[in-house]
Amino acid sequence: MKRFNKQTLMAVMSAVAVFVAAAVANSACIYWMYQPKEPKSLRDE
């Protein structure tokens, strides 16, 4: 098996980190758009 040098390892790790960050940001945007209904006890009527 070929051994990876430090530069190749860092490039792979940064690509994985970007993928994970994009996945987390996309899921956060979905939850950000969700607006639950306000309970009757908290409404100003």
The 8 nearest C-alpha neighbors of each residue, nearest first, counted from 0:
[[1, 2, 3, 4, 8, 7, 5, 11],
 [0, 2, 3, 4, 7, 8, 5, 6],
 [3, 1, 0, 4, 5, 8, 7, 6],
 [4, 2, 7, 8, 1, 5, 6, 0],
 [3, 5, 7, 6, 8, 2, 9, 1],
 [4, 6, 8, 7, 9, 3, 10, 2],
 [5, 7, 9, 8, 4, 10, 3, 11],
 [8, 6, 10, 9, 5, 4, 3, 11],
 [7, 9, 5, 11, 6, 10, 12, 3],
 [8, 10, 12, 6, 7, 11, 13, 5],
 [11, 9, 7, 13, 8, 12, 6, 14],
 [12, 10, 14, 8, 9, 13, 7, 15],
 [11, 13, 9, 15, 14, 10, 16, 8],
 [14, 12, 16, 10, 15, 11, 9, 17],
 [13, 15, 11, 17, 16, 12, 10, 18],
 [16, 14, 18, 12, 13, 17, 19, 11],
 [15, 17, 13, 19, 18, 14, 20, 12],
 [18, 16, 20, 14, 15, 19, 21, 13],
 [17, 19, 15, 21, 16, 20, 22, 14],
 [20, 18, 22, 16, 21, 17, 23, 15],
 [19, 21, 17, 23, 22, 18, 16, 24],
 [22, 20, 24, 18, 19, 23, 25, 17],
 [21, 23, 19, 25, 20, 24, 18, 26],
 [22, 24, 20, 26, 25, 21, 27, 19],
 [25, 23, 27, 21, 26, 22, 20, 28],
 [26, 24, 28, 22, 27, 23, 21, 29],
 [25, 27, 29, 23, 28, 24, 22, 30],
 [28, 26, 24, 30, 25, 29, 31, 23],
 [29, 27, 31, 25, 26, 30, 24, 32],
 [30, 28, 26, 27, 31, 32, 25, 33],
 [29, 31, 27, 33, 32, 28, 26, 34],
 [32, 30, 28, 29, 33, 27, 34, 26],
 [31, 33, 30, 29, 34, 28, 27, 35],
 [34, 32, 30, 31, 35, 29, 28, 36],
 [35, 33, 32, 36, 31, 30, 37, 29],
 [36, 34, 37, 33, 38, 32, 30, 31],
 [37, 35, 38, 34, 39, 33, 42, 41],
 [36, 38, 35, 39, 41, 42, 40, 34],
 [39, 37, 40, 41, 36, 42, 35, 43],
 [40, 38, 42, 41, 37, 43, 36, 44],
 [39, 41, 38, 42, 37, 43, 44, 36],
 [42, 40, 39, 38, 43, 37, 44, 36],
 [41, 43, 39, 40, 44, 38, 37, 36],
 [44, 42, 41, 40, 39, 37, 38, 36],
 [43, 42, 39, 41, 40, 38, 37, 36]]
